[in-house]
Amino acid sequence: MMKRRGGLFKSQQGQALVELAMVLPILLMLLLGIMEFGRIFGAYMVISNLSREGARYGVVGHDDSQIQNLIISQRAWLDESKFTISISPAYAQRDKGDSLGVTIDYPIDLLMPIIADILPNPVNLSAQCFMRVE
């Protein structure tokens, strides 16, 4: 009778190991997907805030190079070499009451290989903000 019970427990442990082997890849994919989404969403929040800060800085009388320097200096963890900053209209063409637009494009590379096969790599993020010149 004792040998039978021992054999029963061993087979249940083996079953749990097989179930873990089947579920573990799905859980890892889910975890890696959450991490990549967090990186992408974080980068989008940073460039969205930077476009708003740049537009606000520009409408109070600063020129294009000053706006770009502000954006680059406040970029947080993003790579400055990947930024594409568009400011419209140019400083010489801005008049009081006109709309100033600051657009930031930023490509973010995916780090997880499986997710990089599913989504386009790099993911191109874009944020823009328009404000009236004061």
C-alpha positions in Angstrom: 0.0 0.0 0.0 2.8 2.4 0.8 4.5 1.9 -2.6 1.4 2.8 -4.4 1.0 6.1 -2.6 4.6 7.0 -3.3 4.1 6.2 -7.0 1.0 8.3 -7.1 2.8 11.4 -5.7 5.6 11.0 -8.1 3.3 11.0 -11.1 1.6 14.2 -9.8 4.9 16.0 -9.5 5.8 15.0 -13.0 2.4 16.3 -14.2 3.0 19.6 -12.5 6.4 19.9 -14.2 4.8 19.2 -17.6 2.1 21.8 -17.0 4.8 24.3 -16.0 6.7 23.6 -19.1 3.6 24.3 -21.2 2.5 27.5 -19.4 6.0 29.1 -18.8 6.6 30.3 -22.4 3.2 32.0 -22.4 3.8 33.7 -19.1 7.3 34.8 -20.3 5.8 36.3 -23.5 3.2 38.1 -21.4 5.8 39.5 -19.1 8.1 40.6 -21.9 5.2 42.1 -23.7 4.3 44.2 -20.7 7.9 45.4 -20.3 8.1 46.4 -24.0 4.7 48.2 -23.8 6.0 50.0 -20.7 9.1 51.2 -22.6 7.1 52.3 -25.6 4.4 54.1 -23.5 7.1 55.7 -21.4 8.9 57.1 -24.4 5.6 58.4 -25.8 4.8 60.2 -22.6 8.3 61.8 -22.6 8.1 63.1 -26.2 4.5 64.2 -25.6 5.6 66.3 -22.6 8.7 67.6 -24.5 6.5 68.8 -27.4 4.2 70.7 -25.0 7.2 72.2 -23.1 8.9 73.2 -26.4 5.7 74.9 -27.7 5.2 76.7 -24.4 8.8 77.8 -24.4 8.6 79.0 -28.0 5.4 81.0 -27.7 6.9 83.3 -25.1 9.6 84.6 -27.4 12.4 82.0 -27.8 13.9 81.0 -31.1 14.0 77.6 -32.8 17.5 76.7 -31.6 16.6 77.6 -28.0 13.5 75.4 -28.3 15.5 72.5 -29.6 18.2 72.9 -26.9 15.4 72.8 -24.2 13.9 69.7 -25.7 17.3 67.9 -25.9 18.3 69.0 -22.4 15.0 67.5 -20.9 14.9 64.3 -22.9 15.2 62.0 -19.8 16.4 58.5 -20.8 15.9 58.9 -24.6 18.7 59.0 -27.1 19.2 62.5 -28.4 20.6 61.3 -31.7 17.3 59.8 -32.6 15.2 62.9 -32.1 13.6 64.7 -35.1 12.3 68.0 -34.0 10.1 70.1 -36.4 9.1 73.7 -35.5 6.5 75.5 -37.6 6.5 78.4 -38.5 10.1 79.5 -38.2 11.1 82.1 -35.7 11.3 84.9 -38.3 7.8 84.2 -39.5 6.0 84.1 -36.1 3.6 86.9 -35.3 1.6 87.4 -32.2 -1.6 85.3 -32.3 -0.2 82.8 -34.8 -0.1 79.1 -34.0 3.2 77.6 -33.2 3.6 73.8 -33.7 6.3 71.6 -32.2 6.5 68.1 -33.6 8.8 65.4 -32.2 9.4 62.1 -34.0 11.3 59.3 -32.1 12.0 55.8 -33.2 12.2 53.3 -30.3 14.0 50.0 -30.9 12.3 46.9 -29.5 14.6 44.8 -27.3 12.7 41.5 -27.1 13.3 39.4 -30.2 10.0 37.6 -30.3 8.0 40.8 -29.9 10.3 42.5 -32.5 9.1 39.8 -35.0 5.5 40.7 -34.3 5.6 44.5 -34.2 7.4 46.8 -36.6 10.9 47.4 -35.4 11.7 50.3 -34.6 8.3 51.6 -33.5 8.0 55.2 -34.7 6.5 57.5 -32.1 5.3 61.0 -32.9 3.9 63.8 -30.7 2.9 67.4 -31.5 1.6 70.4 -29.7 0.2 73.7 -31.0 0.0 76.9 -29.0 -0.7 80.6 -29.8 2.2 83.0 -29.9 1.9 85.5 -27.1 
